Amino acid sequence: MENDSTPAPHLFSPLTVRSVTLRNRIGVSPMCQYSAADGVANDWHYVHLGSRAVGGAGLVIVEATAVAPEGRITPGCLGLWSDKHSEPLARIAKFVKEHGAVAGIQIAHAGRKASADLPWRGGAHLADAQGGWPTIAPSAIPFGDTLTKVPRAMTVADIQRVQNEFVAAAKRALTAGFNWLELHAAHGYLFSEFLSPHTNHRTDQYGGSLENRSRLLLDTTRAVRQVWPDNLPLTVRISATDWKAGGWEIEQSIALAKLLKAEGVDLMDCSSGGVVADAKITVAPGYQVPFAEKIRHGASIATAAVGFITEAKQADDIVRHGQADVVLLGRQMLVDPYWPAHAAKALGQKITPPNQYLRAW
C-alpha cells in the first residue's frame, strides 16, 4: 500500500511489490481453461495468456495449477507436480515478460471439488471408470449438487504431504521464470475447506478455532516463503465470505490477512463463495469489491479486487478511491484481450503498444 505522501494512484499508475513493478494496476485473473493433458500446458495456454500480455495488462496470472494429480479440478487442468510441466510454462512466462507484463502463477489443490468433468460436459464428479480419482478434504463431507463424491478425511501425514507438494510446486514455478506467486485458498478448494466451519469438522489441531482452521494455510505459506525469494511477491486468494450463515465471514478474512501478512504475504486477492453448494449470492457489478476494501484497510495489506468489473471508469475508481491496489479481470478479459488498451483510451491515459501494432493503436 502507498503511504500518505504518495500521489493518489489510478488504474494506469505503476505498482511496485518487493522488487517487481507492474506497469499498471490491471491484472488477468487466473481462469481455468480445462485444456491440458496430464497437466501439461500447450499452445492454447500460450496463445491465451500471451495475447493478454500483448493486450497491455500489467499482470498475467496462470490458472489454478495443481500441485498434485489428485489436486486437479478436472483432467484438463494444469499441473506443476513434476519437472515435465516446467518447460511449457517457462515458454509462457518468457513471452508474457517479453511483452511487458509480470508473469504470475496460481498454485492450488482442489480438495473435495477435484475429479470433476469438464464444465462443457456438465462438470459432475467423474467415477473412477470415467477417469476420475478419489478426493481428499479436511472432513468426509461431500460438496453436493453434481459433486457427490465423499472425500476421504485427511490424516496429519496427508496434510504434511500436501504442504510439501505446494513447496515443490513453488520451486518449479521459480525455475520456470514466474516472478509472482499466488496460493489458491478460495472457492471451496482445499485450503478454503480447512478455513470454513461448514467444511471443516475436525477435532485435532487443524479444526475448531480460527487458529486451528488457518493452520494448514499459514504453515504452507511459511514453508513456501522460505523457498520463494524475498524479492518476489507472494499473494493469497481467499473467499472473503462463504455467503452462508455460520461459515467464514469478512471479519475472519481480515484476521487471516493479518496473520498471512506476518508470514510474508504481500497482497490478498479477495474473491468469495464456492465453498458450499447452497450459498445465496447476490451478483452485481463490483459486488466483491467491498471485501477488498475492508481487508485492505482492516489488515493494512495490499489487495486485489475481482468480480464483474467490466468498465474502465469502474476499475479506475476502485484504485482511485483506495478500495484495492490491483483490479483483476476475468470474463471481461476473455471477451476482450485488449481491454487495457481500450481502457487507457477511455480514460485519456497512454499505453505503449507492441511495435507490430503501432499503426492500429
C-alpha positions in Angstrom: 0.0 0.0 0.0 1.1 3.5 -0.8 2.0 5.8 2.1 0.3 9.2 2.7 2.9 11.2 0.9 2.5 9.2 -2.4 0.3 10.8 -5.0 -3.1 9.1 -5.3 -2.7 6.2 -7.7 -5.0 5.4 -10.6 -5.6 2.4 -12.9 -2.5 3.2 -15.0 -0.1 4.0 -12.2 2.7 1.6 -11.8 2.7 -0.6 -8.6 5.9 -2.0 -7.1 5.6 -5.0 -4.8 9.0 -6.0 -3.4 11.3 -5.9 -6.5 8.5 -6.4 -9.1 6.8 -3.4 -10.8 3.5 -3.7 -12.6 3.2 -1.3 -15.4 -0.4 -0.7 -14.5 -2.9 -2.0 -11.9 -4.7 -4.3 -14.4 -4.3 -8.0 -14.0 -5.6 -11.0 -15.8 -7.3 -13.2 -13.2 -6.4 -16.9 -13.1 -9.0 -18.6 -15.2 -9.1 -22.3 -15.8 -9.0 -23.3 -19.4 -9.5 -27.1 -18.9 -7.3 -27.7 -21.9 -4.2 -29.5 -20.6 -3.3 -33.2 -21.0 -1.8 -34.7 -17.8 -1.3 -31.2 -16.5 1.0 -30.1 -19.3 0.5 -26.6 -20.9 0.1 -26.4 -24.6 -0.4 -23.9 -27.5 -3.8 -22.9 -26.2 -2.4 -21.7 -22.9 0.5 -20.0 -24.7 -1.8 -18.0 -27.0 -4.5 -17.4 -24.4 -2.0 -15.9 -21.8 0.4 -14.4 -24.3 -2.3 -12.4 -26.0 -3.4 -10.8 -22.8 0.2 -9.6 -22.2 0.3 -8.2 -25.7 -3.1 -6.5 -24.9 -1.4 -4.4 -22.2 -2.2 -6.0 -18.8 0.3 -5.3 -16.0 -0.1 -8.8 -14.5 -1.0 -12.1 -16.2 -1.7 -15.0 -13.7 -1.7 -18.5 -15.0 -4.8 -20.5 -14.0 -5.1 -22.7 -10.9 -2.2 -25.1 -11.4 -2.4 -28.3 -9.4 0.4 -29.3 -7.0 -0.5 -33.0 -7.3 -2.5 -35.1 -9.8 -5.3 -35.6 -7.3 -5.4 -31.8 -6.8 -6.7 -31.0 -10.3 -10.3 -29.8 -10.6 -10.7 -31.7 -13.8 -8.5 -34.0 -16.0 -7.9 -30.9 -18.2 -6.4 -28.7 -15.5 -2.8 -27.6 -15.5 -0.3 -29.1 -13.1 3.2 -28.4 -11.6 3.8 -31.7 -9.8 6.8 -32.8 -11.9 9.6 -31.3 -13.9 7.9 -32.1 -17.2 5.4 -29.3 -16.5 8.1 -26.6 -16.2 9.3 -26.2 -19.8 6.0 -25.3 -21.5 5.1 -23.0 -18.6 8.6 -21.4 -18.9 7.8 -20.6 -22.5 4.6 -18.8 -21.5 6.3 -16.9 -18.7 9.1 -15.8 -21.0 6.7 -14.5 -23.6 4.5 -12.7 -21.1 7.5 -10.9 -19.7 8.9 -10.0 -23.1 5.7 -8.1 -23.7 5.8 -6.0 -20.6 3.6 -7.9 -18.2 4.6 -9.6 -14.9 4.2 -13.4 -15.2 2.3 -14.8 -12.3 1.0 -18.3 -11.5 -1.6 -19.6 -9.0 -0.8 -23.0 -7.4 -3.7 -25.0 -6.0 -5.3 -28.2 -4.7 -8.9 -28.7 -5.4 -9.7 -30.9 -2.4 -13.2 -32.4 -2.4 -14.0 -30.5 -5.6 -11.4 -32.4 -7.6 -12.1 -35.2 -10.0 -14.8 -33.3 -11.9 -15.7 -33.5 -15.6 -15.0 -30.6 -17.9 -17.6 -27.7 -17.5 -18.9 -28.1 -21.0 -19.6 -31.7 -20.3 -21.6 -30.8 -17.2 -18.8 -30.6 -14.5 -20.1 -33.5 -12.4 -17.8 -35.7 -10.4 -16.2 -38.4 -12.5 -16.4 -42.1 -11.5 -13.1 -43.9 -11.5 -14.2 -45.8 -14.6 -14.6 -42.4 -16.3 -11.1 -41.2 -15.5 -11.9 -39.9 -12.0 -10.0 -40.4 -8.8 -10.6 -40.4 -5.0 -10.7 -37.0 -3.4 -9.5 -35.7 0.0 -10.6 -32.9 2.3 -10.4 -31.9 6.0 -13.6 -33.8 6.7 -15.5 -36.5 4.9 -18.3 -34.2 3.8 -19.3 -34.1 0.1 -19.8 -30.7 -1.7 -23.3 -31.7 -3.0 -25.1 -30.8 -6.2 -23.3 -32.7 -9.0 -20.1 -33.1 -6.9 -21.3 -36.1 -5.0 -18.1 -37.9 -4.1 -17.5 -38.3 -0.3 -13.9 -37.2 0.2 -11.5 -39.1 2.5 -10.8 -37.1 5.6 -7.1 -36.2 5.5 -4.6 -37.6 8.1 -1.9 -35.5 9.5 0.5 -37.3 7.1 -1.7 -36.3 4.2 -1.6 -32.7 5.4 2.2 -32.7 5.6 2.4 -34.3 2.1 0.2 -31.6 0.6 2.2 -28.9 2.3 5.4 -30.4 0.7 3.7 -30.5 -2.7 3.0 -26.8 -2.5 6.6 -26.1 -1.7 7.8 -28.3 -4.5 5.4 -26.5 -7.0 6.7 -23.1 -5.8 10.2 -24.1 -6.5 9.2 -25.3 -10.0 7.3 -22.0 -10.6 10.5 -20.1 -9.8 12.6 -22.3 -12.1 10.0 -21.7 -14.9 10.6 -18.0 -14.6 7.5 -16.7 -12.8 8.0 -13.7 -10.5 4.6 -13.5 -8.9 3.2 -16.5 -7.0 -0.4 -16.9 -5.7 -1.7 -19.6 -3.3 -5.3 -20.5 -4.1 -7.2 -20.5 -0.8 -10.6 -19.6 -2.2 -13.7 -21.1 -3.9 -14.1 -24.2 -1.9 -10.9 -25.8 -2.8 -8.6 -27.5 -0.2 -7.3 -24.5 1.8 -10.7 -22.9 2.0 -12.2 -26.2 3.0 -10.0 -26.1 6.0 -10.8 -22.4 6.8 -14.6 -22.8 6.7 -16.6 -24.2 9.7 -19.1 -25.6 7.1 -16.4 -27.9 5.6 -14.0 -28.5 8.5 -15.4 -30.6 11.3 -12.0 -31.7 12.6 -11.3 -32.0 16.3 -7.5 -32.1 16.1 -5.0 -29.2 15.7 -6.5 -28.4 12.2 -10.1 -27.9 13.3 -12.2 -25.9 15.7 -10.8 -22.4 16.4 -9.8 -19.9 13.7 -6.2 -20.5 14.6 -6.5 -24.2 14.0 -8.6 -23.9 10.8 -6.0 -21.5 9.4 -3.0 -23.7 10.4 -2.5 -25.5 7.1 -2.6 -22.3 5.1 -0.3 -20.5 7.5 2.1 -23.4 7.8 2.2 -23.8 4.0 2.6 -20.1 3.4 5.6 -20.0 5.8 7.2 -23.0 4.1 6.6 -21.5 0.6 8.0 -18.2 1.7 11.2 -19.9 2.7 11.8 -21.2 -0.9 10.2 -18.3 -2.7 12.8 -15.5 -2.9 12.4 -12.5 -0.6 12.5 -10.1 -3.5 9.4 -11.6 -5.2 5.8 -11.1 -4.4 3.7 -13.8 -2.7 -0.1 -13.4 -2.7 -3.1 -15.4 -1.5 -6.6 -15.6 -3.0 -9.3 -16.2 -0.4 -13.1 -16.4 -0.4 -13.8 -13.4 1.9 -17.2 -14.9 2.8 -19.0 -18.2 2.3 -22.3 -16.4 1.7 -23.9 -18.7 4.3 -24.6 -18.1 7.9 -22.3 -19.9 10.4 -19.4 -20.1 8.0 -16.4 -18.0 7.0 -17.0 -14.2 7.1 -15.3 -11.0 6.4 -14.1 -10.4 10.0 -12.3 -13.8 9.9 -10.8 -12.8 6.5 -9.4 -9.6 8.0 -7.9 -11.6 10.9 -6.4 -14.1 8.4 -4.9 -11.4 6.3 -3.1 -10.0 9.3 -1.7 -13.5 10.0 -0.7 -14.0 6.4 1.0 -10.6 6.3 3.2 -11.6 9.2 4.2 -14.7 7.2 5.4 -12.6 4.3 2.3 -12.3 2.1 2.2 -9.1 0.1 -1.3 -9.0 -1.3 -4.7 -10.5 -0.7 -6.7 -11.5 -3.8 -10.3 -11.0 -2.5 -12.9 -13.2 -4.0 -15.8 -15.0 -2.3 -18.1 -18.1 -2.3 -17.7 -21.5 -3.9 -17.4 -23.3 -0.5 -20.9 -24.6 -0.2 -23.4 -25.6 -2.9 -26.4 -23.8 -1.3 -24.8 -20.3 -0.9 -27.1 -17.4 -1.7 -25.1 -14.8 -3.6 -26.4 -11.5 -4.9 -24.3 -10.9 -8.0 -23.9 -7.3 -9.4 -21.1 -5.3 -11.0 -18.3 -5.0 -8.5 -20.1 -7.0 -5.9 -16.9 -8.3 -4.3 -15.0 -5.0 -4.3 -16.1 -4.1 -0.7 -14.3 -7.2 0.5 -11.0 -6.0 -1.0 -11.6 -2.6 0.6 -12.4 -3.9 4.1 -9.4 -6.3 4.1 -7.1 -3.6 2.7 -7.9 -1.1 5.5 -8.6 -3.6 8.2 -5.4 -5.6 7.8 -3.2 -2.8 6.3 -2.3 -5.0 3.3 -2.5 -4.5 -0.4 -5.5 -6.2 -2.1 -6.8 -7.1 -5.5 -10.4 -6.6 -6.4 -12.4 -9.1 -8.6 -16.0 -9.7 -9.6 -17.9 -8.4 -12.6 -15.5 -5.4 -13.2 -16.0 -4.6 -16.8 -15.9 -0.8 -17.4 -12.8 1.4 -17.5 -14.1 4.1 -15.1 -15.4 1.4 -12.7 -11.9 -0.1 -12.5 -10.2 3.3 -12.3 -12.5 4.4 -9.4 -11.6 1.2 -7.4 -8.0 2.2 -7.4 -8.5 6.0 -7.0 -10.9 5.5 -4.1 -8.5 3.2 -2.2 -10.7 0.2 -2.4 -7.9 -2.0 -3.9 -4.4 -1.8 -5.3 -4.9 -4.0 -8.3 -8.0 -4.9 -10.3 -8.2 -8.4 -11.7 -10.4 -9.1 -14.6 -11.7 -12.5 -15.7 -14.6 -12.8 -18.0 -14.0 -9.4 -19.5 -10.5 -10.4 -20.5 -12.0 -13.4 -22.3 -14.3 -11.1 -24.2 -11.5 -8.5 -24.9 -7.8 -9.4 -24.6 -7.0 -5.8 -25.4 -9.2 -4.4 -22.6 -6.3 -2.4 -21.1 -5.6 -0.6 -24.4 -9.3 0.2 -24.7 -9.5 1.3 -21.1 -6.5 3.6 -21.5 -8.1 5.3 -24.4 -11.4 5.7 -22.5 -9.6 7.3 -19.5 -7.2 9.5 -21.5 -4.2 7.5 -20.5 -1.3 6.5 -22.7 -0.3 2.8 -23.2 2.6 1.7 -25.3 1.5 -0.9 -27.9 3.8 -3.6 -29.3 5.7 -2.3 -32.3 3.7 -4.6 -34.5 0.5 -2.8 -33.5 1.7 0.8 -33.6 -0.4 1.5 -36.7 -3.6 0.4 -35.0 -3.3 1.8 -31.5 
